[in-house]
Structure formats: C-alpha cells, structure tokens
Amino acid sequence: MKLRLFAGVSVLVVTAGLSACSSSSDDSGGGSGGSTTIDVWLMRDSVSDRFQKDFVKGFETAHPDIQVKVQIQEWDGIGEKVTAALAGRDAPDVIETGNTQVAQFAQSGGLLDLSDKVGELGGEDWLKGLAEPGAYEGKQYGIPYYAANRVVVYRTDLFKEAGVDTAAIKTRDQWIAATKKLNTGDTQGIYLPGQMWYTLAGFVWDEGGELATESGGKWQGNLDTPEAVRGMEFYEKLQALGKGPKDSDEDSPPQADVMAKGKVAQVISTPGGANVVIENNPELKGKLGFFPIPGKTAGTPGAVFTGGSDLVIPTASAKQDAAYTFIKELTGDAWQKKLAVAMSYVPNKTTLSDAVASDPGASAMAVGAAEGHATPNTPGWAAVEAKNPIKDYMTAVLTGGDAKKEAATASDAITTAMNSGS
C-alpha cells in the first residue's frame, strides 16, 4: 500500500531506451554475450533515479550474466494492469507491489511461491507489517522491500513556547495532556481530520482490537467490539483538540497545506509530509520535528499501519532464477541499508533499524514500525476500501452519533463487502 506524502522523494526517470516489458522464453533477452535480461516493474516515486541507477549498476557488475530493464509504473490503475499481466504471457520478471495488494494477486495463482526462500532471505527478522501481507494462505509470495509509516510531525517552536518537551511524551495520556497545553489562543494543538482511518486503525490495535477477523472461511467486521470502540473514543478525544474537519480525510484539504498556513502544532503523517509543509512555507524550515505516535504505556510505541512495498515474481516469468537473484540483492542487508539512507525509509528488517539512526524522521518511523500492522490479509479487503464504511463511521461518531450503534452499522458493511467482494 502506497502511503501518501512521500514528499521530497525524487521522481524516478526511466533510463533512455528502456522498452516495454517482455518475458520471452529466450533467456538471452537481448543481452550481450548470452546474458539473461530481466524486466522489472518498479513504482513511480518508490526510489530516486540516483538510487535506481546505482543499484542497477552495482547489480549488473556483481552479476554480469544478468541485465536489468526497469519500467516505471503509475500507482493509479496498477491493480488492473498487474492482474492483466499475470494472466497473460507477457508478464515482467519482477514486480513491485503495494504490500496489501499481494493477497489479491496471489489468489489468481499468478505469483511464484517463495516460501522455500524465506530462511535464506533472513525472513525471521522481516517487519511483520510487510511480511504478513506478503503471505497468502500460508505461503510467502511477497518479499519485503521497504516500509514507511506515520509519525507525529510537530512545530518545534510552538512546543517550546508552550513549554512542552517531546521527551516527556511517552504515553497516549501524556500526549493528550501536551496537546491540551498546546491548544491555546490561535494555535491548534493538533490538526486531525475526521476520516484518517489508518490512524484510527492504530488506536484500535493499541486496544487489542481488529478491523475484521476470520472464522470458518468467513470474514466479519470488528469495529463494534469493546476494544475497537475504545480506539474510536481515543480518536474522538484527540481530534477535539484541533479544528480538523469531521467529514473529510487528510487530503481534503491537504493537511500539509493547513500546517503551512496556520499555527498547527502537530499533524500525523509520514515524515515526507514535513517537506510539503516547508515547500509551502519556507519560513518553517528548521522548525519541524518528529516523534513516534505514543502507545498506551511508556514501554511500547503506538501501533501503526505499515505501508510500503513487496517484490513478487510472476509464475509466467521464464527467468525466475535471475528474477530471484535480483530480489535477493535488493532486499539484502547491504542494499537495504543504502536504501534506508538514500530514501529515509524503514529497512525491511528489524535488525537494520540502526541504518536510519541519524535521520530524525526515519528513526521515528523505525520505532513505530516495531509495532506495525497491516489491514486484513485477504483479497476481500479491497472491496472495503472501495466503499470505506470506516470513514462514514468516524464522521458519524464525531458529529454526535452513538459510537456503539454506528460501529455495528460499519461492521455489518465491512462484513458484507469482504464476503461479497463487491
């Protein structure tokens, strides 16, 4: 799942002469000296042009028998494009896919089962928010590539004026107390729109709840459990400490624009959102900081939705060995460390978090990533996101509706969507 506001990331540029993907059975693939050429689909803005070129050059130097052709794909419409490619004979050899999309593609039978490679790839240390959605029905199809999650982006000057020390914000209760202190005069303690459902999901998980659960092959919405309702109650308490609209999400209006234009002490965003704020208001350069979303107790950070990508190999690929070699290198420790530094991403393994220790935003993400979760790992979840009754539920509660009643309505809608696929 691509997280919004990966701002500041350079746009990928396809190197000249790259052709459309092909998966010919001829292993020469157009390479010189009988080498194998693999076709790779990477997503727009996932890595910078510089990192892409450095990796391809390093990979081809280390593996002179394999040449790499990269084709950049757009996020809009990618689900349909990948589905069509997997069903045909012209599939690429490696595809980058959003971590929560893997189940949808695996269900079709079009992805190679890589379960026997997990140990070799160090899978015991993978971030669960990438690894778990990369598996489907007990088999591992997606190999974790990179991760990103939301943190608190805050105005250091406003915190200083209010006498608030972020080092003292370790729990949700302390966060509420600090936000109340910041919420004075013309300053919003936090700008939190009413429909940021990924943020709500973190609070639900903190309480021990789930968005949906499966039993006997059937899925059921779980927003009406006591745990999930408590998560919504906390969201309501936090949202009331600002002037965020109750009937829209972070894109309407863009919350980075709101923070840039007014006195907003905090927003919940990926660290890249800070770059958008500064672009809109250069005077805020050097005045933005980051800390992990607090949890219920001081020893555990708040749960977060882990966005990011996995890498998969289509069963239609005629060059699966070379494709696996590509994935092994790109998701291996050496290149993961370089990727983390270059892109301010969280590496795919918990053991590599030190790679971003000097990056304030990425290091805050890495703390949260330890408590990373994914949405329900089933193709049916796509139907939920398409209609998104969670957003309607949140608005209903924030505008005075009974939380338990509205949660039951939303849970019923989730249940229907997940089991009907519509």
N, C-alpha and C positions, 0 to 999 in steps of 0.2 A: 504494500500500500504506500503510495507516494504521499509523504507528508507535505502539506502546503508550507510556503515561506522558506524554501531552501534558498533564501536570498544570498547574494554575494557569491554564488557558485557560478563559475564561468560557463557559458553555453558551449556545449560540445560542437565541434565543427568536424564534419566528415572530411577526411583527407581526400585530396583530389584523386579522381579516377576510381573511387570505390563503386563497384557495381551493385545491383540488387542482389539479394541473397540467392544462393543456389546450393543444392545439396546433391550434386551429381555423384553417381557411383564411381566416377573416375577419381581415384584418390590423388592424382596429380593436381586436380583442382585448378589448373592453370599456373601452378607454381613452377619455378625453375628447378632443374636437376631432379625431377621426380618427387619433389616435396608435396606434402599434403596442404591444401588450402582450406581453412575452415571459415565459415560465415557466421558472424556473431551479431546478434541484435542487442544493442545497449540503448537505454532510455535517455531521452533528452534531459539535460541538466543533472544526470546522476553523477558524473565526474567531469572535471575540467578537461579541456582539449590538451593541456600540458600533461596531465596525469595519463590520459589515454595514450598519447604518443610515447611517453616514457615507458609505460607498461608494455605496449606492443613491441617497441624496440628491444626492451630487455628480454621479453619472452622469446622473440624470434632469434635473438642472439644465443639464448640458452637452449633453444630447440630449433636448430637450423633446418630441420626437416619439416617444420610446420610454419606455414604462412597464415596471417590473420587478416581477414577483411571485415571491417566494422561498418555496420549500417545503423544509423541513429533513428530511433522510433519515437513518435509522439505519444504522450500518455493518453490523450483523447482518442478513444476508439481502439486502444491497443488490445482489449479483451477479445473483440471480434476478430481482429487481424491475427492474433496468435491462434485462436480457435481454428480459423480457416487454414493457417499454415500447418498446424498439427494434423489436420485431416487430409492434407494433400501430400504430394510427393516433392514439393519444393520448399520444405521446411529448412530453416537455418540449422546450424550445428549446436549453437549455444544461444539461449535466450535469457535476458534479464527480465524478471517479472516481479511485480509487487508481491511481498511475502504473503498477503492474504488472498492472492489470486491463484496460488499453486493448486489448492484443492480443486478448483473449478477446472483447471487444465488436466490435472491427474485423473479426474473422473472420466474423461474422454478416452483414456487409455493411450494418449499420445505422448506421455513422458516416460523417460527411461528410469527404472527403479535403481536408485543409487545406494540402497541400504547397505550393501556389502562394502561401501567405501567410507562409511561414517567413521569407523575406527581409524583408518588411515588418515583421514582429514582432521582428526582431533575433535570429533563431534561431541565428546563428553564435556567440552568447555564452551560450546556454542551458546549464544544468548538464546534463551528459551523462546523469546518473542519472535525470533527469526526461525529457529529450528522447528518448533511445534507446528506452525502453519505450513512449513515446508514439507511436512509429512501428511500422508493421507491413507487412512485405513491400515495403519501400522507400517507403512513403507515410506522411506525417505526419497522424495523426488527433488526437492529444492535444497540447494546448498547455500547457507547464509553468506551474503555478500557484504552488506553494510547495514547499519542501523542508525536511526535518529528518533528522538522522542522529545516531548515537550518539557520545558523547564519554566521557571519564573524569570521573566526579563523585567528588570526594575531600574528606576531612576535613582542613581546613587546620590544625587544632590538633594532630592526630596526626602530620601531616607535619612540623610544627615541632618537636614533641617528639622525633621520630626524626632530626631534622637533615636532612630531605630537601627539596631545593629543586626545585620543578617546572620551573624554567627550565633545569635541567640534564638534564631527561628529554626527549631528542630522538629516541632510537632505541629499538627493542624491547629490545636488550640492556641499555640504561640503565634502562629501565622494570622489567625483571626484577630488576636489582640493587637498585633503590629499593624494590621490593615486598618483596624478601627482608629488607631492613633494617626495613621496617615490620611485618613478620610476627614479632612478638615478644610473649612473655607472653600476655595475653588478647586481643591485637589481631590481627585477620585482615588480612594485607597487602592482600588483595582478596577480595571475595565474588563468585565467578564460578560460577553453576550449570553443570552438565554439558551442558545441551542448548540453550545460546544459539547457535543455528546461524547466525543473521545475523552474530554476532561471528566465528564460525569462518570464514564466507564471506570476511570482510575479510582474515583471515590467509592464506587460500588465494589470494586475489587478489594480496596482497603478494608471494607467492612466484611469481607468474606463472601460477597455475593457474586453473581454471574449475570451476564446479559441473557443467556439462554443455556439450557442443558439438554443432554440427550439421554433417552432411555428407551430401550427396545427398538432402536432404529428410528424413533420419532423425536423431534426437537420441540422444546417448549420454552416460550419466553419467560424470563425470571425476574422481570423488573418489579413484580409485586411481592417478592419475598421481603421479610423484615430487613434483611441485610441491604438489599438494593434500595429500599425506601430510605434507609438511614443515609445512604450515599447521596440520594437526591436532597435530603434535608440539609446535608452539609453544603451542597452546591448552592442551595437557596440562600443559606446564611452568608456565604461568601459573595454571591452575586449581588446581594443587597447593599454591599459596601462600596458600590460604584454606580455609574449611570448607564451601564450597558443595556442595550435593547433586549427585551424579553422574548421577542418574536423573530430573531434572526441569529445567524452564526457569525463567526469571526470575519467572514468575507463581506458582510453587508451591514455597515460599511467596513472596509478593510481596517482591522484593529490597529495595524501599524500606522495607518494614516491618523487615526484618532490619537494615538500616543504621541505622534509627532506634532500635532496641532495644539494639544492642550496639556494640562497638568494631570497626567495619569501616572500614578506611582508604580503600577505593575500591570503586566499582561501575562497570559500563559501562552507560550509559543515555542516553536523550535528556535534555537539561537539565531538562525538566519534572519528571523523577524527583526532583530536589532539592526541589521544592515538596512532594511527597508525604512525603519524609523529614521536612521541617520541620513539616508538619501533624501528623505522628505524634509528633514530639519537638521542641516549640518551643525547647528549650534549644540546639538545633543551628543556630538562626538566626544567620547571620553566620559560620558555621564550615564552609561548603561552598564549594568552588571547582570549576573546570572546566579541563581541558586536552584537546587533540585526542589521539585514540588514536595512539601513536607508530608510525612506519614502520620499515623495516629500516635506512634511512640517515637522517642528520640533515636532509637537504635535502628529504625527501618524507614527508608525513604518512601514517599508515596508511590503507589502503583501507577504505572503509565502504560499507554498504548505504544507498543514498539512498531514504528513504521520503518520501511526500508525495503530492500530487495533480496531476492534469492536468484540463483542461477540454475537453469534446468537444461536438460539435453532431450530433444525430441527423439522418439523411437524411430522416426523416419530418417534421421541422420545416418548417412553412410560412413561417417567419420567419427564415430563415438569415442574411440580411444584418444584421438587427438583433441576432441572436444573436452574430454575429462582432464587431459593434461593442462589445457587452458584454465579450466575451473580450479584445478588443484593449485596452480601457481597464483591465480588472482585472489583466491581465498586463503592462501597460506600465510603464515605469520609475517614473513618478510614484506610482502606487498600490502598486507593489511595494515601494518604499522605506517608504511608510506602513505597509504590512502587516508588513514585517520589524520595524519599531519596535514596533508595537502587539502583535504576537504572538510576538516572539522567534523568528521563522522565518528560514530562509536564503532570500534572494530567488532568483528563477528564473534569474538571470544572474550569471555570474562577475564582471561589471563592476560589480555593485551591492553587493559584499560590504562596502564601507565603511559601508553603511547600518546595520549592526549592530555597528560598532566599539566602541560604548560599552556593549554588553550582553555580559558575560563568557561566558555560556552560548552565546548565538547566535554570537558571534565564534569560539568554539572549534568550533562546528558548521561555520561557513563555511570554516575551514581544512581540515577533513576533507572537506567537500563537493567540494573541488577534486579529490579522489581518489575521488569517488563512483561506485558501480556499481549495477547492477540485476540482478535474477535473470534467467535466460534468457528472452528475449523471444519467447515462444510460448504459445499457449493451453494446451498440454500441461503447462506447469509447474504449473497449478492442481492437477492430479492428484498431483504430487509433494508439494505442501504438504498435501494432504488426508491422505495416509498418512505423510508425513515420515520416510522411512528415514534421513535425515541425523541426526535425534535419536537413533534407535536405534544408529546407528553410533558416535556420540560417546560414549554411555553404555558401549557395548561396549569401546571403547578405554580409557576412563577406569577401567574395572573390571578391566583386565588383559588384554583381548583383543589379538591381533596386529593392529597398525594396517593393514598391507597387506592382510591377509586380510579384515578387516572392511570396509575401503574398497572392495574388489572386490565384496563382497556388496551394499553400499549402492549402488554404481554400477550394478550389474545391476538393482536395484529401481528406481532412477531411470530407467534406460533403458526398462524395461517400462512404467512409469507414463506417461512422456512420449509414448511411441509408441502406447499403447493408449487413452490418455485416460481411464483408469479407475484 
